[in-house]
Amino acid sequence: MKKFIKILDTLEDNQDTTMLGKMQKKHDAFKILIATMLSARTRDEQSEPAAERLFAVYDTPMKIANAPLPKLEVLVKSTGFYKEKAKRIRMASQQILDRHYGEVPDNMTDLVALEGVGRKTAGCVMVYAFGKHAIPVDTHVHRISNRLGVVSTKTPEQTEMALEKITPKNWWLRVNELLVRHGKTICFPRNPNCPACPVKKYCDYYGDVYKPAHK
Ligand code: SF4
């Protein structure tokens, strides 16, 4: 869809500012997987330091799989649901050792088979760790795609499928970074800053909510 390409093009400035965007190319796939798991339902400001604290002590599947659970819990405590996350990162680390010789798999099927790894996390690993084509859809990507009117979907899974159909492959690796960044800086879940939005002329929400008020 031409409209979506114009939107992506407008948002693109080659500056990666999300946690995963910054980690891309600087960290290995295992750290990107664990950082993504820690970031679920948590702001970057809380999950980033937790990942740093964790990796300063335990930075490989072997080390995390063998770490005492209470120690992991303390290290990731600044993230939401930290007890569950500590358990899951330890179990996923063990599975990576058992099933994949300590290497993070680079495909959706094997990634989603790991404990605590859903399609969004798996997609993030494929994109940010391996540069493989995927469109990870979190709450930002789901919300903004629907506001813009490029999809009309009820769940992130439906959004993922819909975006895959309308997005040329050369844009797949950028969709998550661009829309997540837009969601954190302008298109907030509540009270989006539409007047300052660089893509408002393409946006259905803006057309519906703002334009009538100025007629
Ligand atoms: S115009 Fe408003 S709702 Fe539309 S993308 Fe921009 S910030 Fe979001």
Residues whose N, C-alpha, C, O or C-beta is under 5 A from the ligand:
A	BS01	SF4	R147 I186 C187 P192 N193 C194 C197 V199 K200 C203 Y205 Y206
